[in-house]
Amino acid sequence: LDRLSAEEMVLGLDAVRAFMEIPAEKLPEGLGLVFVISCDEAKVADALARGRSNNPEQPGTVFTHKDARRYLDRIFQF
C-alpha cells in the first residue's frame, strides 16, 4: 500500500473500508472477506493526514498524524 501515491493510498483504504461495511447477511453463505495489506504504517498515516485534511467534508476526517493512526486502528488489526 505504501508504494502508491498519497492519493492512491487514501483511495485504497476507502475501498477496503467500503468492503468491510457490507453486512454479513448480504454476502453469499460461507463467503468471508480477508484483506492482507503490507505497508509502512507511518507512511500510510502521513498520507491520510495530508489527504483527508484537504477535504474536511469527508467522513473519517483526520487532521494530524495521531488522528490518522486512530483511523488506521479502526480499520486494521496490527
PyMOL Python script that loads the backbone (N, CA, C, O; Angstrom):
from pymol import cmd

cmd.read_pdbstr("""\
ATOM      1  N   LEU A   1       0.824  -1.198   0.000  1.00  0.00           N
ATOM      2  CA  LEU A   1       0.000   0.000   0.000  1.00  0.00           C
ATOM      3  C   LEU A   1       0.861   1.252   0.000  1.00  0.00           C
ATOM      4  O   LEU A   1       0.528   2.231  -0.668  1.00  0.00           O
ATOM      5  N   ASP A   2       1.967   1.234   0.743  1.00  0.00           N
ATOM      6  CA  ASP A   2       2.786   2.439   0.875  1.00  0.00           C
ATOM      7  C   ASP A   2       3.606   2.756  -0.377  1.00  0.00           C
ATOM      8  O   ASP A   2       4.301   3.771  -0.414  1.00  0.00           O
ATOM      9  N   ARG A   3       3.536   1.917  -1.385  1.00  0.00           N
ATOM     10  CA  ARG A   3       4.243   2.189  -2.643  1.00  0.00           C
ATOM     11  C   ARG A   3       3.404   3.029  -3.600  1.00  0.00           C
ATOM     12  O   ARG A   3       3.878   3.447  -4.656  1.00  0.00           O
ATOM     13  N   LEU A   4       2.155   3.269  -3.217  1.00  0.00           N
ATOM     14  CA  LEU A   4       1.267   4.096  -4.028  1.00  0.00           C
ATOM     15  C   LEU A   4       1.475   5.564  -3.694  1.00  0.00           C
ATOM     16  O   LEU A   4       2.137   5.900  -2.713  1.00  0.00           O
ATOM     17  N   SER A   5       0.910   6.428  -4.512  1.00  0.00           N
ATOM     18  CA  SER A   5       0.934   7.855  -4.178  1.00  0.00           C
ATOM     19  C   SER A   5       0.031   8.075  -2.968  1.00  0.00           C
ATOM     20  O   SER A   5      -0.788   7.216  -2.640  1.00  0.00           O
ATOM     21  N   ALA A   6       0.175   9.205  -2.312  1.00  0.00           N
ATOM     22  CA  ALA A   6      -0.638   9.501  -1.128  1.00  0.00           C
ATOM     23  C   ALA A   6      -2.125   9.435  -1.461  1.00  0.00           C
ATOM     24  O   ALA A   6      -2.914   8.886  -0.693  1.00  0.00           O
ATOM     25  N   GLU A   7      -2.503   9.994  -2.606  1.00  0.00           N
ATOM     26  CA  GLU A   7      -3.914   9.978  -3.009  1.00  0.00           C
ATOM     27  C   GLU A   7      -4.411   8.555  -3.243  1.00  0.00           C
ATOM     28  O   GLU A   7      -5.528   8.217  -2.851  1.00  0.00           O
ATOM     29  N   GLU A   8      -3.588   7.716  -3.880  1.00  0.00           N
ATOM     30  CA  GLU A   8      -3.966   6.327  -4.138  1.00  0.00           C
ATOM     31  C   GLU A   8      -4.067   5.523  -2.844  1.00  0.00           C
ATOM     32  O   GLU A   8      -4.912   4.636  -2.733  1.00  0.00           O
ATOM     33  N   MET A   9      -3.213   5.827  -1.864  1.00  0.00           N
ATOM     34  CA  MET A   9      -3.308   5.154  -0.571  1.00  0.00           C
ATOM     35  C   MET A   9      -4.656   5.428   0.079  1.00  0.00           C
ATOM     36  O   MET A   9      -5.316   4.512   0.571  1.00  0.00           O
ATOM     37  N   VAL A  10      -5.059   6.692   0.077  1.00  0.00           N
ATOM     38  CA  VAL A  10      -6.335   7.071   0.682  1.00  0.00           C
ATOM     39  C   VAL A  10      -7.486   6.396  -0.058  1.00  0.00           C
ATOM     40  O   VAL A  10      -8.409   5.881   0.574  1.00  0.00           O
ATOM     41  N   LEU A  11      -7.443   6.392  -1.377  1.00  0.00           N
ATOM     42  CA  LEU A  11      -8.491   5.737  -2.167  1.00  0.00           C
ATOM     43  C   LEU A  11      -8.521   4.233  -1.900  1.00  0.00           C
ATOM     44  O   LEU A  11      -9.595   3.638  -1.812  1.00  0.00           O
ATOM     45  N   GLY A  12      -7.357   3.625  -1.773  1.00  0.00           N
ATOM     46  CA  GLY A  12      -7.291   2.193  -1.467  1.00  0.00           C
ATOM     47  C   GLY A  12      -7.897   1.872  -0.115  1.00  0.00           C
ATOM     48  O   GLY A  12      -8.627   0.890   0.022  1.00  0.00           O
ATOM     49  N   LEU A  13      -7.603   2.686   0.880  1.00  0.00           N
ATOM     50  CA  LEU A  13      -8.183   2.475   2.203  1.00  0.00           C
ATOM     51  C   LEU A  13      -9.696   2.682   2.177  1.00  0.00           C
ATOM     52  O   LEU A  13     -10.434   1.965   2.853  1.00  0.00           O
ATOM     53  N   ASP A  14     -10.153   3.647   1.409  1.00  0.00           N
ATOM     54  CA  ASP A  14     -11.587   3.864   1.271  1.00  0.00           C
ATOM     55  C   ASP A  14     -12.262   2.646   0.635  1.00  0.00           C
ATOM     56  O   ASP A  14     -13.367   2.271   1.027  1.00  0.00           O
ATOM     57  N   ALA A  15     -11.600   2.033  -0.341  1.00  0.00           N
ATOM     58  CA  ALA A  15     -12.152   0.840  -0.990  1.00  0.00           C
ATOM     59  C   ALA A  15     -12.231  -0.329  -0.003  1.00  0.00           C
ATOM     60  O   ALA A  15     -13.237  -1.038   0.039  1.00  0.00           O
ATOM     61  N   VAL A  16     -11.184  -0.528   0.780  1.00  0.00           N
ATOM     62  CA  VAL A  16     -11.196  -1.596   1.783  1.00  0.00           C
ATOM     63  C   VAL A  16     -12.314  -1.346   2.791  1.00  0.00           C
ATOM     64  O   VAL A  16     -13.055  -2.261   3.150  1.00  0.00           O
ATOM     65  N   ARG A  17     -12.427  -0.110   3.239  1.00  0.00           N
ATOM     66  CA  ARG A  17     -13.473   0.227   4.205  1.00  0.00           C
ATOM     67  C   ARG A  17     -14.867  -0.026   3.625  1.00  0.00           C
ATOM     68  O   ARG A  17     -15.761  -0.478   4.341  1.00  0.00           O
ATOM     69  N   ALA A  18     -15.058   0.262   2.333  1.00  0.00           N
ATOM     70  CA  ALA A  18     -16.350   0.017   1.686  1.00  0.00           C
ATOM     71  C   ALA A  18     -16.701  -1.470   1.716  1.00  0.00           C
ATOM     72  O   ALA A  18     -17.848  -1.826   1.987  1.00  0.00           O
ATOM     73  N   PHE A  19     -15.733  -2.336   1.443  1.00  0.00           N
ATOM     74  CA  PHE A  19     -15.981  -3.775   1.502  1.00  0.00           C
ATOM     75  C   PHE A  19     -16.287  -4.226   2.927  1.00  0.00           C
ATOM     76  O   PHE A  19     -17.123  -5.105   3.136  1.00  0.00           O
ATOM     77  N   MET A  20     -15.614  -3.628   3.907  1.00  0.00           N
ATOM     78  CA  MET A  20     -15.822  -4.012   5.305  1.00  0.00           C
ATOM     79  C   MET A  20     -17.208  -3.615   5.803  1.00  0.00           C
ATOM     80  O   MET A  20     -17.694  -4.180   6.783  1.00  0.00           O
ATOM     81  N   GLU A  21     -17.844  -2.662   5.151  1.00  0.00           N
ATOM     82  CA  GLU A  21     -19.157  -2.198   5.577  1.00  0.00           C
ATOM     83  C   GLU A  21     -20.299  -3.018   4.986  1.00  0.00           C
ATOM     84  O   GLU A  21     -21.463  -2.750   5.287  1.00  0.00           O
ATOM     85  N   ILE A  22     -19.990  -4.011   4.152  1.00  0.00           N
ATOM     86  CA  ILE A  22     -21.033  -4.869   3.603  1.00  0.00           C
ATOM     87  C   ILE A  22     -21.564  -5.743   4.740  1.00  0.00           C
ATOM     88  O   ILE A  22     -20.791  -6.467   5.367  1.00  0.00           O
ATOM     89  N   PRO A  23     -22.863  -5.690   5.014  1.00  0.00           N
ATOM     90  CA  PRO A  23     -23.420  -6.523   6.091  1.00  0.00           C
ATOM     91  C   PRO A  23     -23.242  -8.005   5.776  1.00  0.00           C
ATOM     92  O   PRO A  23     -23.365  -8.421   4.624  1.00  0.00           O
ATOM     93  N   ALA A  24     -22.953  -8.792   6.798  1.00  0.00           N
ATOM     94  CA  ALA A  24     -22.710 -10.227   6.618  1.00  0.00           C
ATOM     95  C   ALA A  24     -23.886 -10.921   5.944  1.00  0.00           C
ATOM     96  O   ALA A  24     -23.686 -11.862   5.176  1.00  0.00           O
ATOM     97  N   GLU A  25     -25.114 -10.474   6.219  1.00  0.00           N
ATOM     98  CA  GLU A  25     -26.283 -11.126   5.616  1.00  0.00           C
ATOM     99  C   GLU A  25     -26.404 -10.846   4.110  1.00  0.00           C
ATOM    100  O   GLU A  25     -27.173 -11.512   3.417  1.00  0.00           O
ATOM    101  N   LYS A  26     -25.657  -9.876   3.612  1.00  0.00           N
ATOM    102  CA  LYS A  26     -25.670  -9.570   2.175  1.00  0.00           C
ATOM    103  C   LYS A  26     -24.654 -10.412   1.396  1.00  0.00           C
ATOM    104  O   LYS A  26     -24.708 -10.468   0.168  1.00  0.00           O
ATOM    105  N   LEU A  27     -23.737 -11.062   2.102  1.00  0.00           N
ATOM    106  CA  LEU A  27     -22.731 -11.900   1.453  1.00  0.00           C
ATOM    107  C   LEU A  27     -23.287 -13.302   1.234  1.00  0.00           C
ATOM    108  O   LEU A  27     -24.113 -13.771   2.017  1.00  0.00           O
ATOM    109  N   PRO A  28     -22.837 -13.976   0.170  1.00  0.00           N
ATOM    110  CA  PRO A  28     -23.257 -15.367  -0.028  1.00  0.00           C
ATOM    111  C   PRO A  28     -22.846 -16.222   1.173  1.00  0.00           C
ATOM    112  O   PRO A  28     -21.815 -15.976   1.799  1.00  0.00           O
ATOM    113  N   GLU A  29     -23.661 -17.219   1.483  1.00  0.00           N
ATOM    114  CA  GLU A  29     -23.380 -18.085   2.631  1.00  0.00           C
ATOM    115  C   GLU A  29     -22.001 -18.728   2.500  1.00  0.00           C
ATOM    116  O   GLU A  29     -21.643 -19.246   1.442  1.00  0.00           O
ATOM    117  N   GLY A  30     -21.249 -18.688   3.564  1.00  0.00           N
ATOM    118  CA  GLY A  30     -19.925 -19.289   3.587  1.00  0.00           C
ATOM    119  C   GLY A  30     -18.817 -18.404   3.038  1.00  0.00           C
ATOM    120  O   GLY A  30     -17.648 -18.789   3.059  1.00  0.00           O
ATOM    121  N   LEU A  31     -19.173 -17.225   2.549  1.00  0.00           N
ATOM    122  CA  LEU A  31     -18.156 -16.329   1.993  1.00  0.00           C
ATOM    123  C   LEU A  31     -17.710 -15.337   3.059  1.00  0.00           C
ATOM    124  O   LEU A  31     -18.536 -14.736   3.745  1.00  0.00           O
ATOM    125  N   GLY A  32     -16.433 -15.177   3.187  1.00  0.00           N
ATOM    126  CA  GLY A  32     -15.872 -14.182   4.084  1.00  0.00           C
ATOM    127  C   GLY A  32     -14.824 -13.383   3.331  1.00  0.00           C
ATOM    128  O   GLY A  32     -14.311 -13.826   2.304  1.00  0.00           O
ATOM    129  N   LEU A  33     -14.519 -12.230   3.836  1.00  0.00           N
ATOM    130  CA  LEU A  33     -13.518 -11.386   3.211  1.00  0.00           C
ATOM    131  C   LEU A  33     -12.358 -11.178   4.164  1.00  0.00           C
ATOM    132  O   LEU A  33     -12.549 -10.864   5.339  1.00  0.00           O
ATOM    133  N   VAL A  34     -11.149 -11.357   3.643  1.00  0.00           N
ATOM    134  CA  VAL A  34      -9.939 -11.117   4.413  1.00  0.00           C
ATOM    135  C   VAL A  34      -9.017 -10.278   3.535  1.00  0.00           C
ATOM    136  O   VAL A  34      -8.789 -10.604   2.371  1.00  0.00           O
ATOM    137  N   PHE A  35      -8.492  -9.200   4.101  1.00  0.00           N
ATOM    138  CA  PHE A  35      -7.540  -8.358   3.399  1.00  0.00           C
ATOM    139  C   PHE A  35      -6.209  -8.469   4.115  1.00  0.00           C
ATOM    140  O   PHE A  35      -6.130  -8.263   5.326  1.00  0.00           O
ATOM    141  N   VAL A  36      -5.167  -8.791   3.372  1.00  0.00           N
ATOM    142  CA  VAL A  36      -3.814  -8.796   3.908  1.00  0.00           C
ATOM    143  C   VAL A  36      -3.086  -7.669   3.190  1.00  0.00           C
ATOM    144  O   VAL A  36      -2.863  -7.726   1.981  1.00  0.00           O
ATOM    145  N   ILE A  37      -2.722  -6.655   3.947  1.00  0.00           N
ATOM    146  CA  ILE A  37      -2.132  -5.463   3.347  1.00  0.00           C
ATOM    147  C   ILE A  37      -0.780  -5.209   3.987  1.00  0.00           C
ATOM    148  O   ILE A  37      -0.665  -5.044   5.201  1.00  0.00           O
ATOM    149  N   SER A  38       0.224  -5.181   3.155  1.00  0.00           N
ATOM    150  CA  SER A  38       1.567  -4.884   3.613  1.00  0.00           C
ATOM    151  C   SER A  38       1.831  -3.396   3.418  1.00  0.00           C
ATOM    152  O   SER A  38       1.622  -2.858   2.331  1.00  0.00           O
ATOM    153  N   CYS A  39       2.290  -2.739   4.476  1.00  0.00           N
ATOM    154  CA  CYS A  39       2.546  -1.305   4.346  1.00  0.00           C
ATOM    155  C   CYS A  39       3.403  -0.802   5.502  1.00  0.00           C
ATOM    156  O   CYS A  39       3.522  -1.446   6.544  1.00  0.00           O
ATOM    157  N   ASP A  40       3.984   0.351   5.286  1.00  0.00           N
ATOM    158  CA  ASP A  40       4.668   1.093   6.334  1.00  0.00           C
ATOM    159  C   ASP A  40       3.591   1.960   6.979  1.00  0.00           C
ATOM    160  O   ASP A  40       3.123   2.930   6.383  1.00  0.00           O
ATOM    161  N   GLU A  41       3.211   1.609   8.178  1.00  0.00           N
ATOM    162  CA  GLU A  41       2.095   2.279   8.853  1.00  0.00           C
ATOM    163  C   GLU A  41       2.294   3.789   8.946  1.00  0.00           C
ATOM    164  O   GLU A  41       1.340   4.550   8.783  1.00  0.00           O
ATOM    165  N   ALA A  42       3.515   4.226   9.204  1.00  0.00           N
ATOM    166  CA  ALA A  42       3.786   5.657   9.332  1.00  0.00           C
ATOM    167  C   ALA A  42       3.563   6.387   8.003  1.00  0.00           C
ATOM    168  O   ALA A  42       3.029   7.496   7.989  1.00  0.00           O
ATOM    169  N   LYS A  43       3.972   5.766   6.883  1.00  0.00           N
ATOM    170  CA  LYS A  43       3.772   6.395   5.574  1.00  0.00           C
ATOM    171  C   LYS A  43       2.287   6.514   5.242  1.00  0.00           C
ATOM    172  O   LYS A  43       1.838   7.531   4.715  1.00  0.00           O
ATOM    173  N   VAL A  44       1.534   5.467   5.556  1.00  0.00           N
ATOM    174  CA  VAL A  44       0.102   5.493   5.287  1.00  0.00           C
ATOM    175  C   VAL A  44      -0.581   6.534   6.170  1.00  0.00           C
ATOM    176  O   VAL A  44      -1.459   7.262   5.706  1.00  0.00           O
ATOM    177  N   ALA A  45      -0.184   6.608   7.435  1.00  0.00           N
ATOM    178  CA  ALA A  45      -0.756   7.611   8.339  1.00  0.00           C
ATOM    179  C   ALA A  45      -0.449   9.024   7.842  1.00  0.00           C
ATOM    180  O   ALA A  45      -1.306   9.905   7.900  1.00  0.00           O
ATOM    181  N   ASP A  46       0.763   9.235   7.357  1.00  0.00           N
ATOM    182  CA  ASP A  46       1.122  10.548   6.806  1.00  0.00           C
ATOM    183  C   ASP A  46       0.260  10.885   5.583  1.00  0.00           C
ATOM    184  O   ASP A  46      -0.212  12.013   5.440  1.00  0.00           O
ATOM    185  N   ALA A  47       0.062   9.899   4.711  1.00  0.00           N
ATOM    186  CA  ALA A  47      -0.771  10.128   3.524  1.00  0.00           C
ATOM    187  C   ALA A  47      -2.202  10.456   3.920  1.00  0.00           C
ATOM    188  O   ALA A  47      -2.832  11.330   3.323  1.00  0.00           O
ATOM    189  N   LEU A  48      -2.713   9.760   4.922  1.00  0.00           N
ATOM    190  CA  LEU A  48      -4.064  10.039   5.399  1.00  0.00           C
ATOM    191  C   LEU A  48      -4.162  11.445   5.968  1.00  0.00           C
ATOM    192  O   LEU A  48      -5.106  12.176   5.669  1.00  0.00           O
ATOM    193  N   ALA A  49      -3.199  11.818   6.777  1.00  0.00           N
ATOM    194  CA  ALA A  49      -3.230  13.141   7.398  1.00  0.00           C
ATOM    195  C   ALA A  49      -3.195  14.235   6.336  1.00  0.00           C
ATOM    196  O   ALA A  49      -3.888  15.245   6.462  1.00  0.00           O
ATOM    197  N   ARG A  50      -2.393  14.041   5.291  1.00  0.00           N
ATOM    198  CA  ARG A  50      -2.316  15.033   4.208  1.00  0.00           C
ATOM    199  C   ARG A  50      -3.574  14.996   3.342  1.00  0.00           C
ATOM    200  O   ARG A  50      -4.152  16.039   3.032  1.00  0.00           O
ATOM    201  N   GLY A  51      -3.995  13.793   2.953  1.00  0.00           N
ATOM    202  CA  GLY A  51      -5.116  13.653   2.025  1.00  0.00           C
ATOM    203  C   GLY A  51      -6.450  14.024   2.616  1.00  0.00           C
ATOM    204  O   GLY A  51      -7.251  14.684   1.953  1.00  0.00           O
ATOM    205  N   ARG A  52      -6.710  13.629   3.819  1.00  0.00           N
ATOM    206  CA  ARG A  52      -8.012  13.884   4.432  1.00  0.00           C
ATOM    207  C   ARG A  52      -8.133  15.325   4.910  1.00  0.00           C
ATOM    208  O   ARG A  52      -9.235  15.873   4.936  1.00  0.00           O
ATOM    209  N   SER A  53      -7.031  15.941   5.284  1.00  0.00           N
ATOM    210  CA  SER A  53      -7.130  17.320   5.771  1.00  0.00           C
ATOM    211  C   SER A  53      -7.517  18.274   4.648  1.00  0.00           C
ATOM    212  O   SER A  53      -7.989  19.381   4.906  1.00  0.00           O
ATOM    213  N   ASN A  54      -7.317  17.848   3.399  1.00  0.00           N
ATOM    214  CA  ASN A  54      -7.696  18.674   2.254  1.00  0.00           C
ATOM    215  C   ASN A  54      -9.197  18.663   2.000  1.00  0.00           C
ATOM    216  O   ASN A  54      -9.711  19.521   1.283  1.00  0.00           O
ATOM    217  N   ASN A  55      -9.901  17.700   2.582  1.00  0.00           N
ATOM    218  CA  ASN A  55     -11.338  17.591   2.357  1.00  0.00           C
ATOM    219  C   ASN A  55     -12.044  17.333   3.685  1.00  0.00           C
ATOM    220  O   ASN A  55     -12.373  16.185   3.984  1.00  0.00           O
ATOM    221  N   PRO A  56     -12.286  18.365   4.486  1.00  0.00           N
ATOM    222  CA  PRO A  56     -12.882  18.172   5.803  1.00  0.00           C
ATOM    223  C   PRO A  56     -14.322  17.681   5.767  1.00  0.00           C
ATOM    224  O   PRO A  56     -14.873  17.346   6.816  1.00  0.00           O
ATOM    225  N   GLU A  57     -14.952  17.626   4.588  1.00  0.00           N
ATOM    226  CA  GLU A  57     -16.324  17.133   4.496  1.00  0.00           C
ATOM    227  C   GLU A  57     -16.386  15.609   4.490  1.00  0.00           C
ATOM    228  O   GLU A  57     -17.438  15.026   4.756  1.00  0.00           O
ATOM    229  N   GLN A  58     -15.261  14.964   4.188  1.00  0.00           N
ATOM    230  CA  GLN A  58     -15.240  13.514   4.104  1.00  0.00           C
ATOM    231  C   GLN A  58     -15.420  12.879   5.471  1.00  0.00           C
ATOM    232  O   GLN A  58     -14.873  13.378   6.454  1.00  0.00           O
ATOM    233  N   PRO A  59     -16.189  11.767   5.559  1.00  0.00           N
ATOM    234  CA  PRO A  59     -16.273  11.056   6.835  1.00  0.00           C
ATOM    235  C   PRO A  59     -14.897  10.523   7.225  1.00  0.00           C
ATOM    236  O   PRO A  59     -14.074  10.248   6.352  1.00  0.00           O
ATOM    237  N   GLY A  60     -14.646  10.379   8.481  1.00  0.00           N
ATOM    238  CA  GLY A  60     -13.355   9.879   8.941  1.00  0.00           C
ATOM    239  C   GLY A  60     -12.247  10.887   8.771  1.00  0.00           C
ATOM    240  O   GLY A  60     -11.079  10.515   8.657  1.00  0.00           O
ATOM    241  N   THR A  61     -12.593  12.147   8.752  1.00  0.00           N
ATOM    242  CA  THR A  61     -11.594  13.188   8.537  1.00  0.00           C
ATOM    243  C   THR A  61     -10.549  13.165   9.638  1.00  0.00           C
ATOM    244  O   THR A  61     -10.867  13.045  10.821  1.00  0.00           O
ATOM    245  N   VAL A  62      -9.302  13.281   9.226  1.00  0.00           N
ATOM    246  CA  VAL A  62      -8.190  13.378  10.164  1.00  0.00           C
ATOM    247  C   VAL A  62      -7.388  14.612   9.812  1.00  0.00           C
ATOM    248  O   VAL A  62      -7.266  14.977   8.643  1.00  0.00           O
ATOM    249  N   PHE A  63      -6.853  15.240  10.817  1.00  0.00           N
ATOM    250  CA  PHE A  63      -6.076  16.454  10.590  1.00  0.00           C
ATOM    251  C   PHE A  63      -4.623  16.315  11.027  1.00  0.00           C
ATOM    252  O   PHE A  63      -3.766  17.080  10.585  1.00  0.00           O
ATOM    253  N   THR A  64      -4.342  15.347  11.889  1.00  0.00           N
ATOM    254  CA  THR A  64      -2.977  15.170  12.386  1.00  0.00           C
ATOM    255  C   THR A  64      -2.551  13.721  12.200  1.00  0.00           C
ATOM    256  O   THR A  64      -3.368  12.850  11.899  1.00  0.00           O
ATOM    257  N   HIS A  65      -1.260  13.479  12.384  1.00  0.00           N
ATOM    258  CA  HIS A  65      -0.727  12.118  12.297  1.00  0.00           C
ATOM    259  C   HIS A  65      -1.383  11.235  13.356  1.00  0.00           C
ATOM    260  O   HIS A  65      -1.666  10.067  13.090  1.00  0.00           O
ATOM    261  N   LYS A  66      -1.625  11.762  14.531  1.00  0.00           N
ATOM    262  CA  LYS A  66      -2.256  10.990  15.613  1.00  0.00           C
ATOM    263  C   LYS A  66      -3.686  10.589  15.224  1.00  0.00           C
ATOM    264  O   LYS A  66      -4.105   9.461  15.480  1.00  0.00           O
ATOM    265  N   ASP A  67      -4.428  11.507  14.609  1.00  0.00           N
ATOM    266  CA  ASP A  67      -5.779  11.185  14.131  1.00  0.00           C
ATOM    267  C   ASP A  67      -5.723  10.071  13.084  1.00  0.00           C
ATOM    268  O   ASP A  67      -6.567   9.175  13.072  1.00  0.00           O
ATOM    269  N   ALA A  68      -4.725  10.140  12.212  1.00  0.00           N
ATOM    270  CA  ALA A  68      -4.574   9.132  11.165  1.00  0.00           C
ATOM    271  C   ALA A  68      -4.311   7.762  11.770  1.00  0.00           C
ATOM    272  O   ALA A  68      -4.859   6.765  11.299  1.00  0.00           O
ATOM    273  N   ARG A  69      -3.484   7.698  12.804  1.00  0.00           N
ATOM    274  CA  ARG A  69      -3.204   6.407  13.458  1.00  0.00           C
ATOM    275  C   ARG A  69      -4.465   5.831  14.088  1.00  0.00           C
ATOM    276  O   ARG A  69      -4.685   4.622  14.024  1.00  0.00           O
ATOM    277  N   ARG A  70      -5.300   6.681  14.699  1.00  0.00           N
ATOM    278  CA  ARG A  70      -6.565   6.202  15.279  1.00  0.00           C
ATOM    279  C   ARG A  70      -7.482   5.667  14.182  1.00  0.00           C
ATOM    280  O   ARG A  70      -8.156   4.653  14.365  1.00  0.00           O
ATOM    281  N   TYR A  71      -7.503   6.357  13.040  1.00  0.00           N
ATOM    282  CA  TYR A  71      -8.309   5.915  11.899  1.00  0.00           C
ATOM    283  C   TYR A  71      -7.848   4.535  11.420  1.00  0.00           C
ATOM    284  O   TYR A  71      -8.677   3.659  11.173  1.00  0.00           O
ATOM    285  N   LEU A  72      -6.546   4.339  11.290  1.00  0.00           N
ATOM    286  CA  LEU A  72      -5.998   3.062  10.860  1.00  0.00           C
ATOM    287  C   LEU A  72      -6.305   1.959  11.860  1.00  0.00           C
ATOM    288  O   LEU A  72      -6.581   0.826  11.467  1.00  0.00           O
ATOM    289  N   ASP A  73      -6.259   2.277  13.140  1.00  0.00           N
ATOM    290  CA  ASP A  73      -6.556   1.278  14.174  1.00  0.00           C
ATOM    291  C   ASP A  73      -8.001   0.785  14.082  1.00  0.00           C
ATOM    292  O   ASP A  73      -8.294  -0.345  14.471  1.00  0.00           O
ATOM    293  N   ARG A  74      -8.900   1.620  13.573  1.00  0.00           N
ATOM    294  CA  ARG A  74     -10.292   1.192  13.419  1.00  0.00           C
ATOM    295  C   ARG A  74     -10.451   0.237  12.234  1.00  0.00           C
ATOM    296  O   ARG A  74     -11.372  -0.580  12.217  1.00  0.00           O
ATOM    297  N   ILE A  75      -9.567   0.335  11.254  1.00  0.00           N
ATOM    298  CA  ILE A  75      -9.675  -0.487  10.057  1.00  0.00           C
ATOM    299  C   ILE A  75      -8.883  -1.784  10.187  1.00  0.00           C
ATOM    300  O   ILE A  75      -9.373  -2.850   9.813  1.00  0.00           O
ATOM    301  N   PHE A  76      -7.669  -1.701  10.710  1.00  0.00           N
ATOM    302  CA  PHE A  76      -6.741  -2.837  10.706  1.00  0.00           C
ATOM    303  C   PHE A  76      -6.476  -3.389  12.095  1.00  0.00           C
ATOM    304  O   PHE A  76      -6.584  -2.688  13.101  1.00  0.00           O
ATOM    305  N   GLN A  77      -6.125  -4.670  12.118  1.00  0.00           N
ATOM    306  CA  GLN A  77      -5.596  -5.297  13.316  1.00  0.00           C
ATOM    307  C   GLN A  77      -4.084  -5.393  13.112  1.00  0.00           C
ATOM    308  O   GLN A  77      -3.611  -6.137  12.253  1.00  0.00           O
ATOM    309  N   PHE A  78      -3.337  -4.636  13.907  1.00  0.00           N
ATOM    310  CA  PHE A  78      -1.882  -4.617  13.746  1.00  0.00           C
ATOM    311  C   PHE A  78      -1.247  -5.643  14.659  1.00  0.00           C
ATOM    312  O   PHE A  78      -0.024  -5.785  14.673  1.00  0.00           O
TER     313      PHE A  78
END
""", "prot")
cmd.dss("prot")
cmd.show_as("cartoon", "prot")
cmd.util.cbc("prot")
cmd.orient("prot")
